[in-house]
Amino acid sequence: MTAGSSQARSVSTCSSPPPSSDRSTTEVLERARTDSAGPLVSGGTLAIETLGLTKVFGKQKAVNGVDLAVPRGSVFGFLGPNGSGKTTTIRMLLGLAAASSGEIRLLDGAMPKDARSVLPRVGALVEGPAIYPFLSGRANLQRFDAADRHTSPATRNARVDAALERVGLSHAAKKRAHAYSLGMKQRLGIANALLAPRDLLILDEPTNGLDPQGTREVRSLIRSLSDDGTTIFVSSHLLAEVEQMCDRIAVMSAGQLVAQGTLDELRSAGTARVRVATPDFADAHRVLSGLGLTPEPHGRDDVITAELSVPGLLPETVNAALVRADVRVRGFEASGASLEDRFVALTGEGFDVAG
Ligand SMILES: Nc1ncnc2c1ncn2[C@@H]1O[C@H](COP(=O)(O)OP(=O)(O)OP(=O)(O)O)[C@@H](O)[C@H]1O
């Protein structure tokens, strides 16, 4: 990527940039982009790239200046609360909705201009599969395939059987779909997306509404598809789920991309904390305050915690200051911010972290 385009595409160009306390996240965004992004004109190492992607419904910006960078070969989680703009973004990526402004590159083409050459290489599951309940799983796939003018009827049966095998539904191929569990229906939807060889799979909330067993099935299927080298872009409103299957994530909040990077990058972008167990609570409070920190009680009168909010202040310096002031330290713990803390901070209250 050229320096110019890197700058132009950093998150700081969003219409409302993250607050200053989220500067580290902005840096993560910029680094992720600089590390992995190729120029928008060539596709580079990215399977999906957007620049300033925006969708306006009436007065509402449902998607607002989104710059996505999805490296090829990644399992990329697209995370955000309900209504944050994930489905709208996905619909624009696939050419199902027109963007109000912005650019999209999918694999080696621009969307929607190159849809004819690009989309046959992209499998998608958006808003659940439209399954015919009284047809068998196999007959459903045969119908879906027949509706796709890019596929060959001569190879249809073999491709349908391979897709059923791939999602672990061969044993239920002759069963009518209305007798499938929700997890099986979702896997049938994914099989539909796999009827032709794909370089990229885009899955919108593939585990939505599934019970824990169905969720596990779909999650392990996604991981095994990624082992085959397919890039997978999967949306979810559940942090725990994305954490288990993805190596990179982007976080949406109210139509804007508020973070993007590897899980480790996002974790390390959070503010570290210290936790001190001591019988000398008041003295510890005084020492921490003296260092410029804002100590907080921890629900017990012998434990005090504080965010390491002072730039350059290390946990060992805090510990040394406590010891110098004769504070008796029973326990001392330094920790990075949890991803959960990070996401609540990024997306505000109400973010559904666990399910
Ligand atoms: N066709 C439409 N007309 C008007 N507003 C829309 C339309 N589609 C989506 N929206 C609005 O755009 C916003 C983003 O919706 P979107 O479905 O993209 O969010 P989401 O993150 O996918 O949430 P969910 O997981 O609930 O589907 C919402 O406020 C929604 O009401």
The ligand as an SDF file (V2000), in Angstrom:
LIG
                    3D

 31 33  0  0  0  0  0  0  0  0999 V2000
  -33.8990   -1.6870    4.0490 N   0  0  0  0  0  0  0  0  0  0  0  0
  -33.7480   -0.8910    5.1000 C   0  0  0  0  0  0  0  0  0  0  0  0
  -34.4330    0.2620    5.2110 N   0  0  0  0  0  0  0  0  0  0  0  0
  -34.2660    1.0820    6.2710 C   0  0  0  0  0  0  0  0  0  0  0  0
  -33.4150    0.8280    7.2950 N   0  0  0  0  0  0  0  0  0  0  0  0
  -32.7070   -0.3080    7.2510 C   0  0  0  0  0  0  0  0  0  0  0  0
  -32.8300   -1.2310    6.1560 C   0  0  0  0  0  0  0  0  0  0  0  0
  -31.9790   -2.2750    6.3800 N   0  0  0  0  0  0  0  0  0  0  0  0
  -31.3700   -2.0160    7.5660 C   0  0  0  0  0  0  0  0  0  0  0  0
  -31.8010   -0.8500    8.0710 N   0  0  0  0  0  0  0  0  0  0  0  0
  -31.3460   -0.2350    9.3290 C   0  0  0  0  0  0  0  0  0  0  0  0
  -29.9430   -0.1320    9.2710 O   0  0  0  0  0  0  0  0  0  0  0  0
  -29.3760   -0.4070   10.5570 C   0  0  0  0  0  0  0  0  0  0  0  0
  -28.3510   -1.5250   10.4410 C   0  0  0  0  0  0  0  0  0  0  0  0
  -29.0410   -2.7460   10.1960 O   0  0  0  0  0  0  0  0  0  0  0  0
  -28.2930   -4.1140    9.9040 P   0  0  0  0  0  0  0  0  0  0  0  0
  -29.3410   -5.1630    9.6520 O   0  0  0  0  0  0  0  0  0  0  0  0
  -27.2770   -3.9020    8.8560 O   0  0  0  0  0  0  0  0  0  0  0  0
  -27.5530   -4.3780   11.2820 O   0  0  0  0  0  0  0  0  0  0  0  0
  -26.9240   -5.7110   11.8280 P   0  0  0  0  0  0  0  0  0  0  0  0
  -25.6750   -5.3130   12.5400 O   0  0  0  0  0  0  0  0  0  0  0  0
  -26.8040   -6.7160   10.7510 O   0  0  0  0  0  0  0  0  0  0  0  0
  -27.9750   -6.1570   12.8980 O   0  0  0  0  0  0  0  0  0  0  0  0
  -28.7850   -7.5410   13.0160 P   0  0  0  0  0  0  0  0  0  0  0  0
  -27.7890   -8.5030   13.5500 O   0  0  0  0  0  0  0  0  0  0  0  0
  -29.8700   -7.1940   14.0090 O   0  0  0  0  0  0  0  0  0  0  0  0
  -29.3000   -7.8360   11.6440 O   0  0  0  0  0  0  0  0  0  0  0  0
  -30.5210   -0.7250   11.4750 C   0  0  0  0  0  0  0  0  0  0  0  0
  -30.8690    0.4380   12.1910 O   0  0  0  0  0  0  0  0  0  0  0  0
  -31.6560   -1.1010   10.5320 C   0  0  0  0  0  0  0  0  0  0  0  0
  -32.8910   -0.8140   11.0790 O   0  0  0  0  0  0  0  0  0  0  0  0
  1  2  1  0
  2  3  1  0
  2  7  2  0
  3  4  2  0
  4  5  1  0
  5  6  2  0
  6  7  1  0
  6 10  1  0
  7  8  1  0
  8  9  2  0
  9 10  1  0
 10 11  1  0
 11 12  1  0
 11 30  1  0
 12 13  1  0
 13 14  1  0
 13 28  1  0
 14 15  1  0
 15 16  1  0
 16 17  2  0
 16 18  1  0
 16 19  1  0
 19 20  1  0
 20 21  2  0
 20 22  1  0
 20 23  1  0
 23 24  1  0
 24 25  2  0
 24 26  1  0
 24 27  1  0
 28 29  1  0
 28 30  1  0
 30 31  1  0
M  END
$$$$
